[in-house]
Amino acid sequence: MRIEEKDGEFLGTVVRVFDAAAPNPLCERCEGALKDKPVVGMTILRGLRREQGGFGGGTILDPDEGRSYRCRAQLVDGGHRLELRGYVGLPLLGRTQVWVRSE
């Protein structure tokens, strides 16, 4: 993932997929304009903005499921890890992933 800030909004774009069985997957379950588009190069994280204690107000697309979820995030370990929580409705009803910054 490459995460960039543009006009106060953080966007995340897939730059590489680490799956030997499917190194160039398509978003087969996505709907609309993203249907059957390559996952590599796709912006799946949108709308995150700085909030007190982290980032919030964003959405994240799960290309495996073709569904978008609300999300919030926070940097930990001095900015080396990003804890990203995707959820439906309340953050309590979601899943957290930890993304590690590449050096």
C-alpha contacts under 8 A as a table, 3 or more apart, distances in Angstrom:
res1	aa1	res2	aa2	distance
1	M	12	G	6.08
1	M	13	T	5.41
1	M	14	V	4.55
1	M	15	V	5.43
1	M	16	R	7.10
2	R	12	G	5.46
2	R	13	T	5.25
2	R	14	V	6.48
2	R	15	V	6.52
3	I	10	F	6.52
3	I	11	L	5.50
3	I	12	G	4.29
3	I	13	T	6.49
4	E	10	F	5.54
4	E	11	L	5.44
4	E	12	G	6.54
5	E	8	G	6.02
5	E	9	E	5.43
5	E	10	F	4.39
5	E	11	L	6.33
6	K	9	E	5.25
6	K	10	F	6.28
6	K	11	L	7.44
8	G	49	R	6.29
8	G	50	R	7.73
9	E	46	R	7.37
9	E	47	G	5.32
9	E	48	L	5.51
9	E	49	R	5.17
10	F	45	L	7.62
10	F	46	R	6.26
10	F	47	G	5.96
10	F	48	L	5.01
10	F	49	R	6.29
11	L	43	T	6.84
11	L	44	I	7.70
11	L	45	L	5.23
11	L	46	R	4.72
11	L	47	G	6.67
11	L	48	L	7.16
12	G	43	T	5.55
12	G	44	I	5.92
12	G	45	L	4.49
12	G	46	R	6.62
13	T	40	V	7.80
13	T	41	G	5.97
13	T	42	M	5.51
13	T	43	T	4.11
13	T	44	I	5.99
13	T	45	L	6.89
14	V	17	V	7.53
14	V	39	V	6.70
14	V	40	V	5.05
14	V	41	G	5.25
14	V	42	M	5.65
14	V	43	T	6.43
14	V	44	I	7.21
15	V	40	V	5.44
15	V	41	G	5.79
16	R	40	V	5.90
17	V	23	P	5.90
17	V	24	N	7.17
17	V	40	V	6.94
18	F	23	P	6.69
19	D	22	A	5.38
19	D	23	P	5.37
20	A	23	P	5.52
22	A	25	P	5.53
24	N	38	P	6.75
24	N	39	V	7.21
24	N	40	V	6.90
25	P	38	P	5.93
25	P	39	V	5.84
25	P	40	V	7.58
26	L	36	D	5.13
26	L	37	K	5.24
26	L	38	P	4.35
26	L	39	V	5.45
27	C	30	C	5.42
27	C	34	L	6.79
27	C	35	K	5.85
27	C	36	D	4.88
27	C	37	K	5.50
27	C	38	P	6.22
27	C	39	V	5.89
27	C	63	P	5.40
27	C	64	D	6.93
27	C	66	G	6.79
28	E	35	K	5.79
28	E	36	D	4.68
28	E	37	K	7.53
28	E	63	P	7.92
28	E	64	D	7.93
28	E	66	G	7.40
29	R	35	K	6.69
29	R	36	D	7.61
29	R	63	P	7.16
29	R	64	D	6.94
29	R	65	E	5.89
29	R	66	G	4.51
30	C	34	L	5.74
30	C	35	K	4.69
30	C	36	D	7.13
30	C	63	P	6.75
30	C	65	E	7.33
30	C	66	G	3.95
30	C	67	R	6.90
31	E	34	L	5.98
31	E	35	K	4.98
31	E	66	G	6.92
32	G	35	K	5.64
34	L	37	K	5.36
38	P	41	G	6.98
38	P	42	M	6.93
39	V	42	M	5.20
39	V	63	P	7.03
43	T	46	R	7.31
44	I	59	T	7.97
44	I	60	I	5.42
44	I	61	L	4.88
44	I	62	D	7.42
44	I	63	P	7.93
45	L	48	L	7.68
45	L	58	G	7.21
45	L	59	T	5.91
45	L	60	I	4.49
45	L	61	L	6.58
46	R	58	G	5.51
46	R	59	T	5.40
46	R	60	I	6.43
47	G	57	G	6.21
47	G	58	G	4.15
47	G	59	T	6.30
48	L	55	F	5.84
48	L	56	G	5.21
48	L	57	G	5.37
48	L	58	G	4.11
48	L	59	T	7.28
48	L	71	C	7.77
48	L	72	R	7.09
49	R	55	F	5.24
49	R	56	G	5.56
49	R	57	G	6.37
49	R	58	G	7.15
50	R	54	G	6.03
50	R	55	F	4.48
50	R	56	G	6.63
51	E	54	G	5.30
51	E	55	F	5.02
51	E	56	G	6.26
52	Q	55	F	7.54
53	G	74	Q	7.08
54	G	72	R	7.66
54	G	73	A	5.93
54	G	74	Q	4.41
54	G	75	L	6.85
55	F	72	R	5.53
55	F	73	A	5.04
55	F	74	Q	5.95
56	G	71	C	6.43
56	G	72	R	4.21
56	G	73	A	6.38
57	G	70	R	7.11
57	G	71	C	6.60
57	G	72	R	6.51
58	G	70	R	5.79
58	G	71	C	5.16
58	G	72	R	6.39
59	T	68	S	6.43
59	T	69	Y	5.39
59	T	70	R	4.35
59	T	71	C	5.17
59	T	86	G	7.72
60	I	68	S	5.43
60	I	69	Y	5.33
60	I	70	R	6.35
60	I	71	C	6.28
60	I	86	G	6.84
61	L	66	G	6.78
61	L	67	R	5.70
61	L	68	S	4.16
61	L	69	Y	6.35
62	D	65	E	5.54
62	D	66	G	5.64
62	D	67	R	5.54
62	D	68	S	6.16
62	D	69	Y	7.83
63	P	66	G	4.82
63	P	67	R	7.09
69	Y	86	G	5.56
69	Y	87	Y	5.49
69	Y	88	V	6.00
70	R	86	G	5.62
70	R	87	Y	5.42
70	R	88	V	6.35
70	R	89	G	7.85
71	C	84	L	6.92
71	C	85	R	5.38
71	C	86	G	4.36
71	C	87	Y	6.14
71	C	91	P	7.93
72	R	84	L	5.96
72	R	85	R	5.46
72	R	86	G	6.85
73	A	82	L	6.66
73	A	83	E	5.45
73	A	84	L	4.34
73	A	85	R	6.08
74	Q	82	L	5.76
74	Q	83	E	5.43
74	Q	84	L	6.76
75	L	78	G	7.17
75	L	79	G	5.08
75	L	80	H	7.29
75	L	81	R	5.82
75	L	82	L	4.61
75	L	83	E	6.35
76	V	79	G	5.34
76	V	80	H	6.53
76	V	81	R	5.31
76	V	82	L	6.16
76	V	83	E	7.18
77	D	80	H	5.46
77	D	81	R	6.07
78	G	81	R	7.71
79	G	82	L	7.09
79	G	101	R	7.88
80	H	100	V	6.03
80	H	101	R	5.20
81	R	98	V	6.53
81	R	99	W	5.61
81	R	100	V	4.53
81	R	101	R	5.87
82	L	98	V	5.61
82	L	99	W	5.08
82	L	100	V	6.44
82	L	101	R	7.72
83	E	96	T	6.61
83	E	97	Q	5.89
83	E	98	V	4.56
83	E	99	W	6.47
84	L	96	T	5.51
84	L	97	Q	5.33
84	L	98	V	6.19
84	L	99	W	7.53
85	R	91	P	7.28
85	R	94	G	6.65
85	R	95	R	5.59
85	R	96	T	4.20
85	R	97	Q	6.38
86	G	91	P	7.33
86	G	94	G	5.50
86	G	95	R	5.58
86	G	96	T	6.40
87	Y	90	L	6.46
87	Y	91	P	5.33
87	Y	92	L	7.49
87	Y	93	L	5.66
87	Y	94	G	3.93
87	Y	95	R	6.47
88	V	91	P	7.08
88	V	93	L	6.13
88	V	94	G	6.41
89	G	93	L	6.98
90	L	93	L	5.51
90	L	94	G	7.59
91	P	94	G	5.69
